[in-house]
Amino acid sequence: MALLEVENLQTHFRTPEGINRAVDGVSFHVDEGETLAIVGESGCGKSVTAMSLLRLIPEPPGKTAGSVRFLGRDLLQLSEREMRAIRGNDISMIFQEPMTSLNPVLTVGRQIGETLRMHQALDKRSAEARAIEMLTLVGIPEPARRVREYPHQLSGGMRQRVELARALAAETDILLMDEPFSALDYQSRNRMRKELVATLAERPRTVVFVTHDIEEAVQIADRVVVLATRPTRVARILPLPPGRARAPATPGVAEAEQAIMDELGLS
């Protein structure tokens, strides 16, 4: 069953040089419990697509049109007040750089705890205990100490884990992840990728995963939406072999990677 249905999504920006058609007629759906990856080269509109789903594009200069149906409701037709109730309660998002979304003057435990108190009505002590549990789940060592630390005291990889823990704590229906590992080094990306796959196996979620990394997409996702540019459009939607954390030698993986590269002109 489709949890999210996107039809003819268009996000255009008015600039002094004219209209920039950042996203121009993108359509796809996401089934309940599925991880859908959106892949494309830099500048193809991946992040704009993800932000448009939650109506995070300022208007003006942007303008979003089309249809984004979540459980039958068109999010593009809701009031801003109704959208605020959707964001964080039904659909949450992890951004590329956690330092832009984590509050630098609050401990990570308090930030996860606020999410828990808001969405699960926990008291302060229960929220902290749950925050420690969530940090453990995403692979942060010494979680009882880390909950009392501030974002600047953590490495980039740990801050991304905190963002993942906070998003998972909200227990939303859909988790949007916009290039969540792009700022990390190769080894850290691999670790985070494996931890995400393990976390989703333990706590299944519906995920939209935006990335430019083809290898990452085919290892994490159930299906891949390939975005092409000029104009931005869905070039192809590829199903992947069952099971996540696929090794390169898994049957069908090399073929999927090659098909994506062919669509993007990278062969």
Secondary structure, DSSP 8 states (H G I E B T S, - for coil): -EEEEEEEEEEEEEETTEEEEEEEEEEEEEETT-EEEEE--TTSSHHHHHHHHTT-S-TTTEEEEEEEEETTEEGGGS-HHHHHHHBTTTEEEE-S-GGGTS-TTS-HHHHHHHHHHHHH---HHHHHHHHHHHHHHTT-SSHHHHTTS-GGGS-HHHHHHHHHHHHHHTT-SEEEEESTTTTS-HHHHHHHHHHHHHHHHHS--EEEEEES-HHHHHHH-SEEEEEETTTTEEEEEEE--SSSS--TTSTTHHHHHHHHHHHHT--
